[in-house]
């Protein structure tokens, strides 16, 4: 299905979303390096010393380590592990506002050997790569250089650059939550829920806000409005969260287990489109986009994937077959007729 996601919109931006949203996560290194790459390319740079890129990379991880685990509990960290060094050097790095010499050296050693080798992979080492490459690492030692490709600059300088940054941060937050002791287990078993007053995703174990619905799912619909299919531009467009099957339709589902307030039925849209749609039923195009969006989420790791699997299984589907979202959405439409 990741192939279908790219085929819908075969651009470098889709490749970036494949890497950030659909790659396997046992640590959060990918998000830190992605943030650093967007920053460098957003300045229009064509290359950057690895030592320069390692600074924001290391500091981002130090800042995140202060409030959440950055690796799965199944991952053992040795004394020389980068996260171990980051923990040891965190206080001093924060105090001086830059990575310590030891932390910077550890970052420069681990980045080329680990995350920068795997960033383009969809499913771990040796797996298929995303269609576009965003950098190449050349040289050795202190002179090692990261060459930023035109594809990365196209992503970082596009009209959706703010969306891509917030998508990355939201995904990082969701993955951190799945790593948290106890919470991760509840997410795998129960999925997530949405606070309908704020349209924030929350974890059930701690009742803590994790990310906004828009930031968490907009990338899976290619940054486009679920209603008109035109781009949603952060900072320019007023963005709403649309109930694709309108909230008012709940009265037609009395006695049904179908939940229209769940994330499967919530999608970012232009505020104007959302207002014009009002309580009208969704069009065929909107339902197709919703099905494709949900199928794309099913290709991402826990916990968004698990949340949608649980919904399908509650209604008699396997939760693993491609096309089930379209079938389920047709079932809902038939119940509402």
Secondary structure, 3 states (H helix, E strand, C coil): CHHHHHHHCCCHHHHHHHHHHHCCCCECHHHHHHHHHHHHHHCCCCEEEHHHHHHHHHHHHHHHHCCCCCECCCCCCCCCCHHHHHHHHHHHHHHHCCCCHHHHHHHHHHHHHCHHHHCCECCCCCCCECCCCCEEEECCHHHCEEEECHHHHHHHCCCCHHHHHHHHHHHHHHHHHHHCCCHHHHHHHHCCEEECCCCEEEECCCCEEEEEHHHHHHHHHCCECCCCCCECCCCCCCEEEEECCCHHHHHHHCCCCCCCCCHHHEEEEEHHHHHHHCCCCCCHHHHHHHHHHHHHHCCCCCCHHHHHHHHHHHCCCCCCCCCHHHHHHHHHHHHCC
